[in-house]
Amino acid sequence: MTGCSNVGQNQSSALKKNNKILLMGNPNVGKSVFFTELTGIHAVSSNYAGTTVSFMEGRFSLGGKEYRLIDVPGVYSLIPTSEAESVATQFIESGAEAIVCVLDASNLERNLALALEIKKHQIPVIYTLNLLDVAKRRGIDINVKQLAQELGAPVIATVAVKGQGLDEVKSALEDLLISEAPVETGCTSGCFSCPLKGHMGDVWEVAREITLRVSKKHDQTPNLLDRLGDAMMQPFPGIPIAILSLLLLIGVVVGGGRFLRAFFLLPLVNQLIVPFFQTVFSSFLPEGMLLNVLIGEFGIFVISFEWILALIFPYVFLFYVAFSFLEDSGYLPRISVLFDNVMRKLGVQGGSLIHVMMGFGCAVPAIIGSRAATSRKERLVITAAICFAIPCISQTGALIALLSGYAWWLGVAMTLFAITLFVLAAFVASKFIKGKVDPLLLEVPNLLIPERKAYFRKLATRMKHFMMEAEVPMMIAIVIAALLAETGLLDAIAQYAQPLVSQWLGLPAEAVVGLILGIIRREMSVAPLLALGLTPLQAFVGGVVSLMYLPCISVFAILTKEFKLKTALVITVSTIALALFTGGVINHAIRFFF
């Protein structure tokens, strides 16, 4: 079946379905890897909390019977304090055929607290003891058989990213589902204070006692990764490492993207692909509007390849190459801890930096991911800052291509402008939006070298999602651009919009097409500017307007879904007005002084 579903109507439907098997556990324990292996649906897993804040649903078969596996949001407790925990609680209270609870062997006590809460619901359960390789690295030995006795349920040792133990999980789950034995509802005699008979406050005490009985910690010198992971959260050398990581990220995306664009993709498009289609269509179509719509200056079979393949694709691909590595390594939460004090001055937790980084990929998953925040205020503040100041990677690639053709300092100026805008947007939003921001409570995962198979599978999945989700809107924008140009409507609109576009913003009248197409996809507000022969000032003004311009249709839709129509309209109108106002101010200020 299908991939990610958001809370709301889809959740209500999923809650009522039969043959449900729930996949549960703390954040960052590898649930998404199990989901992918069991269902064949490629869930995007990341080495930080809050990846799955909605739920994933897929079908798989066991013993000749079909079941629905639901990857429930990762939570620490079934006492709801966030939207993710509320979703998890609703799912387990709706009942299920069985639960697969994933435990982190390197943080057993914390994971057992949730495991004991799950047992209270009297649903058949098996436990997978994952990340055993990390536990071993830390000198932790766990008696798996004794743990199974303590929990009164099967416990399977696994290292999911390496495929170890997955067959045993399937076999144990099948045995559990066909078993007619009564459900175990409590711990064995080893538990001195069963949480099913007492209060939830006992859970942590029970978890601690079980952990002491089943695990042993050997004195072991931390290895290089563990020492480096700790150092990354200290001002020194954490800040220099963060700066170096940022420079490397920029180098990979900007430098690598320009190289791919200049030496491979542009020659491929201009010398092979476009001439091929020009030859094909010219061979049987007479000159006229139809031929121009297909292969003219704004022809569909010209700008679709120039904009999507040669302009946007290289930067998107390399961003996900670098970002997926940072995710899977566990570095992003360390950045959040390092800069928590700075982010607090802006009115949000340091953990919101993770959503900002996600926003560079696409604002939609970043806004959805903000559900992991513990207060509505924090969600709104970080969402507003992302919409005002964080360009998606497609838009970033287009901006790089636009500005790098003039001077390197234009790109630096745009970066500094975006940082300043982000700070102002977050600060102002935090002052106007009522509510509180809770202290940072963020799990810092193990620092890892990403497992190769899982890494490349994630990269392929993300690029597939990008091609499926972005291609159709971009093609719609390209068709609109071709029709506007070849029917004469562009000239009419440009003349009508001249006071705004030409006199206020100082751009060529034809730049109005960017304002039209940007509504469909954010990067399409930049792409049309590339062929207009702009001056450096015009390029910078056009980049500023594009950066701040309204969220595209998909972002508007998710804003409406998450925060209601009024909030979506306020953000949209504010971004449009501020983008046009700021672009004009910059244009006239620079012309006045220089």
C-alpha positions in Angstrom: 0.0 0.0 0.0 0.9 3.5 0.3 3.2 5.8 2.1 2.9 8.6 4.5 -0.5 9.7 5.8 -1.2 12.8 7.8 -3.4 13.0 10.9 -7.0 13.9 10.3 -9.4 12.0 8.0 -6.7 9.5 7.0 -6.0 8.7 10.6 -9.6 8.2 11.5 -9.9 5.8 8.6 -6.7 3.9 9.7 -7.9 3.7 13.3 -11.1 1.8 12.2 -9.3 -0.8 9.9 -9.0 -4.4 10.9 -5.8 -6.5 10.8 -3.7 -3.7 12.1 -0.2 -4.3 13.4 1.4 -1.3 15.1 5.1 -0.6 14.8 6.0 1.4 18.0 9.0 2.7 19.9 10.9 5.7 21.0 12.1 8.2 18.3 15.3 7.3 16.6 15.3 3.5 17.3 15.0 2.4 13.6 11.3 1.8 13.2 11.3 3.1 9.7 13.9 0.6 8.7 11.7 -2.2 9.9 8.7 -0.7 8.1 10.6 -0.6 4.9 11.9 -4.2 5.2 8.5 -5.6 6.1 6.3 -3.7 3.6 8.7 -2.8 0.8 7.6 0.8 1.1 10.6 3.0 1.3 10.1 5.1 4.4 12.6 7.9 4.9 14.4 7.2 8.2 16.7 9.7 9.8 19.1 9.6 12.8 17.2 12.2 14.9 13.8 12.4 16.6 10.7 13.5 14.9 11.1 12.0 11.4 7.7 10.2 11.5 5.3 12.7 13.0 2.5 11.5 10.9 2.1 7.8 10.3 3.1 5.3 7.6 0.8 2.5 6.5 1.6 -0.5 4.3 0.5 -4.0 3.6 2.4 -7.2 4.1 1.5 -10.9 4.4 2.2 -13.4 7.1 1.0 -17.0 7.1 -1.1 -16.4 4.0 -3.0 -13.6 5.6 -2.7 -9.9 4.7 -2.1 -7.3 7.5 -1.7 -3.5 7.6 1.5 -2.4 9.3 1.3 1.1 10.7 4.5 2.9 11.6 3.2 5.0 14.6 5.1 8.2 15.4 8.0 7.7 17.7 7.2 8.7 21.3 8.7 8.4 24.8 5.4 8.0 26.5 1.7 7.3 26.0 0.7 10.2 28.1 0.2 12.8 25.3 2.3 16.0 25.6 2.7 16.6 21.8 0.7 15.9 18.7 3.0 12.9 17.9 2.2 11.3 21.3 -1.5 12.0 20.9 -1.5 10.1 17.5 0.4 7.2 19.0 -2.1 7.0 22.0 -5.1 7.0 19.7 -3.7 4.2 17.6 -2.9 1.9 20.5 -6.3 2.6 22.1 -8.1 1.7 18.9 -6.7 -1.8 19.3 -4.6 -4.0 17.0 -3.8 -7.6 16.2 -0.3 -7.2 17.5 2.4 -4.6 18.3 6.1 -4.7 17.2 7.9 -2.6 19.8 11.4 -1.6 18.8 13.9 -1.1 21.6 17.3 0.7 21.5 19.8 -1.6 23.1 22.1 1.3 23.8 19.4 3.2 25.8 17.5 0.3 27.3 16.1 1.8 30.4 14.4 4.7 28.6 13.0 2.4 26.0 11.7 -0.1 28.6 9.5 2.7 30.1 7.5 2.9 26.9 7.6 -0.9 26.5 5.9 -1.3 29.9 3.3 1.2 29.1 2.5 -0.7 25.9 2.0 -3.9 27.8 -0.7 -2.2 29.9 -3.0 -2.3 26.8 -3.1 -6.1 26.7 -2.3 -6.4 23.0 0.0 -9.2 21.8 3.5 -7.8 21.5 7.0 -8.8 20.4 10.0 -6.7 21.1 13.0 -6.1 18.8 16.2 -5.2 20.6 17.8 -3.0 17.9 21.1 -1.2 17.7 23.0 -4.0 19.4 26.1 -3.0 17.5 26.1 0.4 19.1 25.5 -1.1 22.5 28.5 -3.4 22.0 30.6 -0.4 21.0 29.7 1.2 24.3 30.6 -1.9 26.3 27.0 -2.9 27.0 26.0 -6.6 27.1 22.3 -7.5 27.3 20.9 -11.0 28.2 18.2 -11.2 25.6 16.6 -14.4 27.0 16.4 -12.9 30.5 14.9 -9.7 29.0 12.2 -11.8 27.3 11.4 -13.4 30.6 11.2 -10.0 32.4 8.8 -8.7 29.7 6.8 -11.9 29.3 7.0 -11.6 25.5 9.5 -12.6 22.7 12.5 -10.4 22.3 14.5 -10.5 19.0 18.0 -9.2 18.8 18.5 -7.1 15.6 20.7 -4.7 13.8 18.0 -3.5 11.3 20.1 -1.3 9.0 22.3 -4.4 8.3 19.4 -6.8 7.9 20.4 -8.8 11.0 17.5 -10.4 12.8 14.7 -9.4 10.4 13.8 -12.9 9.4 13.5 -13.8 13.1 11.2 -10.9 13.6 8.9 -12.0 10.9 8.9 -15.6 12.2 8.2 -14.5 15.8 5.4 -12.2 14.6 3.8 -15.0 12.6 4.0 -17.3 15.6 2.4 -14.6 17.8 -0.5 -14.0 15.3 -1.4 -17.6 14.9 -1.0 -18.5 18.6 -4.2 -19.1 20.5 -2.4 -18.6 23.9 -3.8 -15.9 26.2 -2.2 -12.5 26.0 0.4 -11.8 28.6 -0.7 -8.8 30.5 2.1 -8.3 33.0 5.7 -8.8 33.8 7.2 -12.0 35.2 8.0 -12.4 38.9 11.1 -10.3 38.2 9.1 -7.1 38.3 8.7 -6.0 41.9 6.1 -3.4 41.0 4.1 -4.2 37.9 2.9 -1.0 36.2 -0.3 -2.8 35.3 -1.2 -3.0 38.9 0.2 0.3 40.1 0.6 3.8 38.9 2.4 5.0 35.8 5.0 6.7 38.1 6.2 3.1 38.8 7.2 2.6 35.2 10.6 4.2 35.3 11.5 2.4 38.5 10.5 -0.9 37.0 12.4 -0.1 33.8 15.5 0.8 35.9 15.3 -2.5 37.9 14.9 -4.6 34.7 17.8 -2.9 33.0 20.1 -3.6 36.0 19.2 -7.2 36.0 19.5 -7.9 32.2 22.5 -5.7 31.2 26.1 -5.3 32.2 28.3 -2.3 31.4 32.0 -2.9 30.9 34.6 -0.2 31.3 35.5 0.8 27.8 37.4 3.7 26.4 35.1 5.7 24.2 36.0 5.3 20.5 36.7 8.1 18.1 33.1 8.5 17.1 31.8 8.7 20.6 34.5 11.3 21.6 33.8 13.3 18.4 30.0 13.2 19.1 30.5 14.7 22.5 33.0 17.3 21.3 30.5 18.5 18.6 28.1 19.7 21.4 30.8 21.9 23.1 31.4 25.5 22.0 35.0 24.4 21.2 35.5 22.6 18.9 31.7 22.4 18.2 31.4 25.8 16.6 34.5 25.4 14.3 33.2 21.9 13.3 29.8 23.4 12.5 31.3 26.2 10.4 33.5 23.6 8.5 30.5 21.4 8.0 28.5 24.3 6.5 31.3 25.3 4.2 31.6 21.6 3.0 27.8 21.5 2.4 28.0 24.7 0.4 31.0 23.4 -1.5 29.4 20.1 -2.4 26.0 21.7 -3.4 27.2 24.9 -5.1 30.5 23.8 -6.5 29.4 20.3 -7.5 26.1 21.6 -8.9 27.8 24.2 -11.1 30.3 21.6 -12.3 27.5 19.1 -13.3 25.5 21.9 -14.9 28.3 23.4 -16.9 30.2 20.3 -18.1 27.5 17.7 -18.4 23.9 18.8 -18.2 23.9 22.0 -20.3 25.9 20.4 -23.2 23.5 17.4 -23.0 20.4 19.7 -23.1 21.7 22.2 -25.6 23.6 20.0 -28.0 21.6 16.7 -27.9 18.1 16.8 -26.3 16.7 20.2 -27.5 18.1 19.9 -31.0 16.6 16.4 -31.2 13.1 17.6 -30.4 13.5 20.7 -32.6 14.3 18.4 -35.5 11.4 16.0 -34.8 8.7 18.6 -34.4 10.0 20.8 -37.3 9.8 17.8 -39.6 6.0 17.6 -39.5 4.7 20.8 -38.0 4.5 24.1 -40.0 5.8 27.3 -38.5 3.3 28.9 -36.2 2.0 29.1 -32.7 1.8 25.4 -32.0 5.4 24.8 -33.1 6.5 27.8 -31.0 4.7 26.5 -28.0 6.5 23.2 -28.4 10.1 24.3 -29.4 10.1 28.1 -29.4 12.1 30.4 -27.0 9.6 29.4 -24.2 8.8 26.1 -25.8 7.7 23.2 -23.6 10.4 20.9 -25.0 13.1 23.6 -24.5 12.6 25.2 -21.1 11.4 21.9 -19.5 14.9 20.5 -20.0 16.7 23.8 -19.5 14.9 24.6 -16.2 14.3 21.1 -14.7 17.2 19.0 -15.8 20.0 21.5 -16.3 19.0 24.1 -13.7 17.3 22.4 -10.8 18.2 18.7 -10.8 22.0 19.0 -10.0 21.5 21.2 -7.0 18.6 19.1 -5.6 20.5 15.8 -6.1 23.7 17.1 -4.4 21.8 18.7 -1.5 20.2 15.3 -0.7 23.5 13.6 -1.1 25.0 15.8 1.6 21.9 16.3 3.8 21.1 12.6 4.0 24.6 11.9 5.2 24.2 14.6 7.9 20.9 13.0 8.9 22.1 9.5 9.1 25.3 10.4 10.9 23.4 11.9 13.9 25.0 15.3 13.5 21.9 17.5 13.2 20.7 17.0 16.8 24.2 18.0 18.0 23.9 21.3 16.0 20.5 21.8 17.7 22.1 21.4 21.2 25.0 23.6 20.3 22.9 26.5 19.2 20.0 26.1 21.6 20.8 29.3 23.4 21.0 31.3 20.2 17.7 29.9 19.0 16.0 30.6 22.3 16.7 34.3 21.8 14.7 34.0 18.6 11.8 32.4 20.5 12.2 28.7 19.6 14.1 25.7 20.8 17.4 24.6 19.3 15.6 21.5 18.0 13.8 23.8 15.5 17.1 24.0 13.6 16.3 20.4 12.4 13.1 21.7 10.8 15.0 24.6 9.2 17.4 22.2 7.6 14.5 20.1 6.4 13.0 23.3 5.0 15.9 23.6 2.6 14.8 20.4 1.1 11.1 21.3 1.0 8.9 23.4 3.3 6.1 20.9 3.3 7.9 18.1 5.3 9.5 20.7 7.5 6.1 22.1 8.5 4.7 18.6 9.0 7.8 17.8 11.1 7.1 20.7 13.4 4.3 18.6 14.9 7.1 17.2 17.1 7.2 20.6 18.9 5.5 20.6 22.3 3.7 24.0 21.8 1.6 25.6 19.1 3.6 28.8 19.4 6.8 27.1 18.5 5.2 25.4 15.5 3.9 28.8 14.3 7.1 30.6 14.8 9.3 28.1 13.0 6.7 27.7 10.2 6.6 31.5 9.6 10.4 31.7 9.6 10.6 28.9 7.1 8.0 30.5 4.8 9.6 33.9 4.9 13.3 33.1 4.7 14.1 29.5 3.8 14.2 28.7 0.1 13.6 25.1 -0.9 16.6 23.4 -2.6 15.1 23.7 -6.1 14.7 27.5 -5.5 18.2 27.6 -4.0 19.7 26.0 -7.1 17.9 28.5 -9.3 19.2 31.4 -7.2 22.7 30.0 -7.3 22.5 29.8 -11.1 21.1 33.3 -11.3 23.5 35.1 -9.1 26.7 33.1 -9.8 26.7 34.4 -13.3 27.6 37.9 -12.1 29.9 37.8 -9.1 30.6 35.6 -6.1 29.8 38.4 -3.7 26.2 38.5 -4.9 25.7 35.0 -3.6 27.3 35.9 -0.3 25.1 39.0 0.0 22.0 36.9 -0.7 23.0 34.4 2.0 23.6 37.2 4.6 20.2 38.7 3.6 18.5 35.3 4.1 20.1 34.8 7.5 19.0 38.3 8.6 15.5 37.8 7.3 15.2 34.5 9.1 16.4 36.1 12.4 13.9 38.9 12.0 11.0 36.7 11.0 11.5 34.3 13.9 12.0 37.2 16.4 9.0 39.2 15.3 6.7 36.1 15.1 7.8 35.0 18.6 6.8 38.5 19.9 3.3 38.5 18.3 2.3 34.9 18.7 1.0 34.1 22.2 2.0 31.0 24.0 5.1 29.4 25.5 8.1 27.5 24.3 9.2 24.6 26.4 12.8 23.8 27.3 14.8 21.7 24.8 14.2 18.0 25.4 16.0 16.4 22.5 17.4 12.9 22.3 21.0 13.1 21.0 21.5 9.9 19.0 24.6 7.9 18.5 27.1 9.4 16.0 27.4 6.9 13.2 28.9 6.3 9.9 25.8 5.9 7.7 25.2 2.3 6.6 25.7 2.3 2.9 22.7 0.3 1.8 20.3 2.3 3.9 21.9 5.6 2.8 21.6 5.0 -0.9 18.1 3.6 -0.5 17.1 6.9 1.3 18.8 9.0 -1.4 17.0 7.1 -4.2 13.7 7.4 -2.3 14.1 11.1 -1.9 14.9 11.7 -5.5 12.0 9.6 -6.6 9.7 11.6 -4.3 11.1 14.8 -5.7 10.6 13.7 -9.3 7.0 12.5 -8.6 5.9 15.5 -6.5 7.7 18.3 -8.2 7.7 17.3 -11.9 4.0 17.7 -12.5 3.7 21.2 -10.9 6.9 22.3 -12.8 5.6 21.0 -16.1 2.3 22.9 -15.5 4.2 26.1 -14.9 6.3 25.5 -18.0 3.1 24.9 -20.2 1.6 28.1 -18.7 4.9 30.0 -19.5 4.9 28.8 -23.1 1.2 29.7 -23.6 1.6 33.1 -22.1 4.6 33.9 -24.3 3.2 32.6 -27.6 -0.4 33.9 -27.3 0.7 37.4 -26.5 -0.9 37.3 -23.0 2.6 37.8 -21.4 3.0 41.2 -23.2 -0.5 42.3 -22.0 0.1 41.3 -18.4 3.6 42.8 -18.5 2.1 46.1 -19.7 -0.5 46.1 -17.0 2.0 45.2 -14.3 4.7 47.6 -15.5 4.3 50.1 -12.6 5.0 47.4 -10.1 7.6 45.3 -12.0 9.5 47.9 -14.0 9.1 51.1 -12.1 9.1 49.8 -8.5 11.2 46.7 -8.7 13.4 47.9 -11.6 13.0 44.6 -13.5 12.2 44.0 -17.2 8.5 43.9 -17.9 8.9 40.2 -18.9 9.9 39.3 -15.3 6.2 39.3 -14.4 6.1 35.7 -15.6 8.2 34.8 -12.6 5.6 36.3 -10.3 2.9 34.2 -12.0 4.8 30.9 -12.1 6.1 31.2 -8.6 2.6 30.6 -7.3 2.8 27.1 -8.7 6.4 26.2 -7.8 8.8 28.5 -5.8 11.8 27.8 -8.1 9.7 28.9 -11.1 9.8 32.5 -9.8 13.6 32.5 -10.5 14.0 30.4 -13.6 12.4 32.9 -16.1 14.9 35.6 -14.9 17.9 33.6 -16.3 17.1 34.5 -19.9 16.4 38.2 -19.4 20.0 39.5 -19.4 19.6 41.3 -16.1 22.1 43.7 -14.5 23.7 42.6 -11.2 21.3 44.9 -9.3 18.3 43.5 -11.1 19.5 39.9 -10.5 19.8 40.6 -6.7 16.4 42.3 -6.5 14.8 39.5 -8.5 16.5 37.0 -6.1 15.2 38.8 -3.0 11.6 38.9 -4.3 11.8 35.2 -5.2 13.3 34.3 -1.8 10.5 36.1 0.1 7.7 35.5 -2.3 4.6 33.6 -1.3 4.7 29.9 -0.5 3.8 27.8 -3.5 0.4 26.0 -3.8 1.6 22.9 -2.0 2.9 25.0 0.9 -0.3 27.0 1.1 -2.2 23.7 1.2 -0.2 22.3 4.1 -0.5 25.6 6.0 -4.2 25.4 5.6 -4.3 21.8 6.7 -2.1 22.3 9.7 -3.1 25.7 10.9 -6.4 26.5 9.2 -7.2 28.9 6.3 -6.8 32.1 8.3 -3.2 31.4 9.2 -2.4 30.3 5.7 -3.8 33.5 4.3 -2.0 35.7 6.8 1.4 34.1 6.0 0.7 34.2 2.2 -0.4 37.8 2.1 2.4 38.9 4.4 5.1 37.2 2.3 3.8 38.7 -1.0 3.5 42.2 0.4 6.9 42.1 2.2 8.7 40.6 -0.9 7.4 43.3 -3.3 8.0 46.0 -0.7 11.5 44.9 0.2 12.5 44.4 -3.4 11.5 47.9 -4.4 13.2 49.4 -1.4 16.5 47.7 -2.2 16.2 48.7 -5.9 15.6 52.4 -5.1 18.0 52.6 -2.2 21.0 51.2 -4.2 20.2 53.4 -7.2 20.0 56.4 -5.0 23.3 55.8 -3.2 25.2 54.3 -6.1 
